[in-house]
C-alpha cells in the first residue's frame, strides 16, 4: 500500500533518483538535452541530504532564503516513488501565500495515483499550516504537469518568470494558484 510520509535523511538517494528520472523524461525537448544528461543522482543526493536535514530543523534549504519548507515522500514496498516540497512563499511578492515548490513522481509510476496522493496531502498540510491560498511554478510547455495541476484545482494567474532555474538558465515558468 502506498504511504505518504515525511522524508528522512535516509530517503535522500531515493528522492534524488526520482528527481533526476522525472527531469529527464518530463523535460525532454523543453530543456537542453545536455543539461538533462548532466543531472546526477549523486549530486542530487547530497543536495537532498542537506535539504532534508535543514527541513527537519525547521530551517530553510539552501537557495530558499529564509523560508522553511517540508518534504513528503510517497513510498511503496520501501521504494520512493515521488515527493512533494512545500512551505511559505519564497517569492518576495508572494510571502503571504503557501507554495508548492516541487512535486515529482518517477515516470514508471505516472498515472498510478502517486502524484494525486502527494498533491492532496501537500494541500492539506499547507492548509493546516494556516495558508488560505498557494501557488506553484510550472515549466512552460510541460503540458502533462499543467493538465495534472488543473485537474487538482490550480489555475494560471498570468504570473511568469524567465531565466530562473538554479543550475538551468533560460527557463520560462508559469505561475498557478489555488485556494486551500
Legacy VTK file of the C-alpha trace (Angstrom):
# vtk DataFile Version 3.0
C-alpha trace
ASCII
DATASET POLYDATA
POINTS 180 float
0.000 0.000 0.000
1.268 3.457 -0.921
2.224 5.578 2.079
2.756 9.326 2.173
5.111 10.348 4.984
7.638 12.964 5.995
11.039 12.465 4.391
14.052 11.407 6.442
17.722 11.830 5.580
17.784 8.134 4.673
15.378 8.940 1.815
17.795 11.342 0.092
19.042 8.876 -2.546
15.512 7.777 -3.438
14.310 11.376 -3.639
17.316 12.231 -5.830
16.674 9.294 -8.180
13.053 10.363 -8.644
14.177 13.959 -9.189
16.685 13.058 -11.915
14.488 10.444 -13.631
11.468 12.756 -13.695
13.506 15.683 -15.039
14.977 13.584 -17.834
11.583 12.359 -19.027
9.288 15.310 -18.242
11.627 17.998 -19.550
12.912 16.211 -22.673
12.511 18.696 -25.503
11.809 21.546 -23.052
15.283 21.875 -21.536
18.536 21.438 -23.435
19.366 17.716 -23.562
22.951 18.335 -22.406
21.566 19.868 -19.202
19.350 16.846 -18.636
22.232 14.458 -19.319
24.364 16.242 -16.709
21.824 15.627 -13.952
23.446 13.406 -11.354
21.746 11.255 -8.737
24.911 11.511 -6.618
24.929 15.323 -6.656
21.177 15.485 -6.048
21.542 13.041 -3.143
23.963 15.431 -1.429
21.605 18.342 -2.066
18.635 16.406 -0.683
20.534 15.240 2.411
21.223 18.870 3.228
17.691 19.988 2.397
16.006 17.260 4.446
18.281 17.880 7.422
17.508 21.594 7.354
13.790 20.888 6.918
13.780 18.657 9.998
15.363 21.512 11.948
12.730 23.972 10.692
15.357 25.821 8.640
15.237 26.961 5.036
17.003 24.755 2.479
19.893 26.274 0.540
18.561 28.669 -2.076
15.240 29.243 -0.259
16.256 32.424 1.543
14.675 32.381 4.990
11.631 30.288 4.054
11.407 26.821 5.593
9.864 24.036 3.530
8.850 20.456 4.308
9.255 17.354 2.185
6.806 14.481 1.829
7.657 11.219 0.103
5.429 8.602 -1.470
6.712 5.126 -0.683
5.645 1.659 -1.757
7.393 -1.501 -0.552
10.394 0.521 0.632
10.834 2.374 -2.666
10.458 6.140 -3.010
8.098 6.758 -5.956
7.642 10.507 -5.617
7.939 13.574 -3.421
6.441 16.995 -2.761
8.169 20.043 -1.273
6.140 22.926 0.137
6.011 25.744 2.667
5.756 29.512 2.700
6.076 31.517 -0.491
9.681 32.181 -1.494
8.877 34.961 -3.954
9.005 38.444 -2.419
5.535 39.314 -3.722
4.051 36.008 -2.512
5.231 35.801 1.101
1.633 35.774 2.352
0.879 32.572 0.394
1.885 28.954 0.678
3.971 27.443 -2.096
4.150 24.010 -3.658
7.829 24.240 -4.589
8.128 20.870 -6.284
6.241 17.674 -6.966
7.903 14.857 -8.869
6.932 11.245 -9.463
9.157 8.629 -11.035
7.994 8.200 -14.655
7.437 4.474 -14.098
4.744 5.447 -11.571
2.968 8.116 -13.603
-0.811 7.571 -13.826
-0.837 5.274 -10.783
-2.202 7.817 -8.275
1.137 8.721 -6.677
1.029 12.361 -7.762
-2.612 12.632 -6.725
-1.844 11.299 -3.242
1.112 13.670 -2.883
-0.671 16.822 -4.026
-3.719 16.090 -1.876
-1.560 15.649 1.223
0.610 18.682 0.426
-2.502 20.840 0.013
-3.860 19.534 3.338
-0.569 20.315 5.074
-0.422 23.812 3.594
-3.981 24.497 4.794
-3.210 23.036 8.236
-0.247 25.430 8.478
-2.667 28.337 8.055
-2.256 29.186 4.378
-5.532 30.007 2.619
-4.034 30.131 -0.871
-0.975 28.601 -2.516
0.976 28.955 -5.726
3.440 26.938 -7.780
5.625 27.408 -10.829
5.405 25.042 -13.810
7.697 24.942 -16.832
6.005 26.477 -19.867
5.287 23.699 -22.346
5.033 20.964 -19.707
1.527 20.034 -20.834
1.345 16.874 -18.715
2.094 18.770 -15.490
-0.240 21.620 -16.425
-3.120 19.171 -17.001
-2.315 17.478 -13.678
-2.366 20.739 -11.733
-5.525 21.944 -13.447
-7.293 18.669 -12.549
-6.411 19.466 -8.935
-7.923 22.959 -8.987
-4.846 25.041 -9.831
-5.309 27.909 -12.307
-2.834 30.111 -14.192
-2.895 33.661 -12.846
-0.753 35.296 -15.548
2.461 35.323 -13.490
5.631 34.402 -15.365
9.322 34.255 -14.659
12.215 33.854 -17.029
15.727 32.581 -16.612
15.478 31.396 -13.026
16.227 27.760 -12.536
19.182 27.331 -10.259
21.585 25.345 -12.427
19.397 25.792 -15.516
19.332 29.181 -17.212
16.650 30.325 -19.592
13.641 28.627 -18.049
10.206 30.119 -18.736
7.811 29.261 -15.921
4.133 29.978 -15.425
2.522 30.623 -12.051
-0.539 28.650 -10.950
-2.616 29.366 -7.836
-5.432 27.768 -5.896
-7.394 28.401 -2.725
-6.815 25.900 0.036
LINES 1 181
180 0 1 2 3 4 5 6 7 8 9 10 11 12 13 14 15 16 17 18 19 20 21 22 23 24 25 26 27 28 29 30 31 32 33 34 35 36 37 38 39 40 41 42 43 44 45 46 47 48 49 50 51 52 53 54 55 56 57 58 59 60 61 62 63 64 65 66 67 68 69 70 71 72 73 74 75 76 77 78 79 80 81 82 83 84 85 86 87 88 89 90 91 92 93 94 95 96 97 98 99 100 101 102 103 104 105 106 107 108 109 110 111 112 113 114 115 116 117 118 119 120 121 122 123 124 125 126 127 128 129 130 131 132 133 134 135 136 137 138 139 140 141 142 143 144 145 146 147 148 149 150 151 152 153 154 155 156 157 158 159 160 161 162 163 164 165 166 167 168 169 170 171 172 173 174 175 176 177 178 179
